Amino acid sequence: MATVAHEPVQQAINRIRELSADEEARRQAFVSERALHDEVSFLNEARREGREEVAQNLIALKLLTDEQIAAASGLSEAEVKALHERLKHQAR
């Protein structure tokens, strides 16, 4: 990479080398990456909970098949069937 003649690219390479040598900068990058990863995990879990809530509401209506509920909620048909069974057991 040292043979790159384009000045902005060379400056970026030099900056990356500087940051890589700085232990605190590496630590901050790690912490930042971990925070982003956690945020994505939280968002994915929230989406899943939302889909399950939609499916639960549709199951309670008793108007649609599991296949239709899956299509409407974004869950798989197997996930809807499992949720349906779980709700049956909770109602007992």
C-alpha positions as CSV (number, residue, x, y, z in Angstrom):
1,M,0.0,0.0,0.0
2,A,3.0,2.3,0.4
3,T,3.2,2.6,-3.3
4,V,-0.1,4.4,-3.6
5,A,0.6,7.8,-5.2
6,H,-2.8,9.4,-4.7
7,E,-2.3,11.8,-1.8
8,P,-5.7,11.5,-0.1
9,V,-5.3,7.7,0.0
10,Q,-1.8,8.0,1.3
11,Q,-3.0,10.4,4.0
12,A,-5.7,8.0,5.0
13,I,-3.2,5.1,5.2
14,N,-0.9,7.2,7.4
15,R,-3.8,8.1,9.7
16,I,-4.8,4.5,10.0
17,R,-1.2,3.6,11.0
18,E,-1.2,6.4,13.6
19,L,-4.5,5.2,15.1
20,S,-3.4,1.6,15.1
21,A,-0.3,2.4,17.1
22,D,-2.4,4.3,19.7
23,E,-3.6,1.9,22.4
24,E,-6.3,4.3,23.6
25,A,-7.6,4.8,20.1
26,R,-7.8,1.0,19.6
27,R,-9.7,0.7,22.9
28,Q,-12.1,3.4,22.0
29,A,-12.7,1.8,18.6
30,F,-13.4,-1.6,20.3
31,V,-15.8,0.0,22.7
32,S,-17.5,1.9,19.9
33,E,-17.8,-1.3,17.8
34,R,-19.2,-3.2,20.8
35,A,-21.8,-0.5,21.4
36,L,-22.9,-0.6,17.7
37,H,-23.2,-4.4,17.9
38,D,-25.3,-4.2,21.1
39,E,-27.6,-1.6,19.5
40,V,-28.1,-3.9,16.5
41,S,-28.9,-6.8,18.9
42,F,-31.4,-4.7,20.8
43,L,-33.1,-3.5,17.6
44,N,-33.4,-7.1,16.3
45,E,-34.9,-8.3,19.6
46,A,-37.4,-5.4,19.6
47,R,-38.4,-6.3,16.0
48,R,-38.9,-9.9,17.0
49,E,-41.0,-8.9,20.0
50,G,-43.1,-6.7,17.8
51,R,-43.7,-9.5,15.3
52,E,-44.6,-11.8,18.1
53,E,-47.0,-9.2,19.5
54,V,-48.7,-8.9,16.1
55,A,-49.0,-12.7,15.8
56,Q,-50.4,-13.0,19.4
57,N,-53.1,-10.4,18.6
58,L,-54.0,-12.1,15.3
59,I,-54.1,-15.5,17.1
60,A,-56.5,-14.0,19.7
61,L,-58.8,-12.9,16.9
62,K,-59.2,-16.5,15.8
63,L,-60.0,-15.4,12.3
64,L,-56.8,-16.4,10.4
65,T,-54.8,-19.5,9.8
66,D,-51.3,-19.9,11.1
67,E,-50.1,-19.5,7.5
68,Q,-51.9,-16.2,7.1
69,I,-50.7,-15.0,10.5
70,A,-47.1,-15.9,9.5
71,A,-47.5,-13.8,6.3
72,A,-49.0,-10.9,8.2
73,S,-46.5,-10.9,11.1
74,G,-43.2,-11.7,9.4
75,L,-42.7,-14.8,11.5
76,S,-42.3,-18.2,10.0
77,E,-45.3,-20.6,10.0
78,A,-43.3,-22.8,12.5
79,E,-42.8,-19.9,14.8
80,V,-46.5,-19.0,14.7
81,K,-47.4,-22.6,15.5
82,A,-45.0,-22.6,18.4
83,L,-46.4,-19.3,19.7
84,H,-49.9,-20.6,19.2
85,E,-49.1,-23.7,21.4
86,R,-47.4,-21.6,24.0
87,L,-50.4,-19.4,24.3
88,K,-52.7,-22.4,24.6
89,H,-50.5,-23.7,27.5
90,Q,-50.5,-20.3,29.2
91,A,-54.3,-20.1,29.0
92,R,-54.7,-23.3,31.0
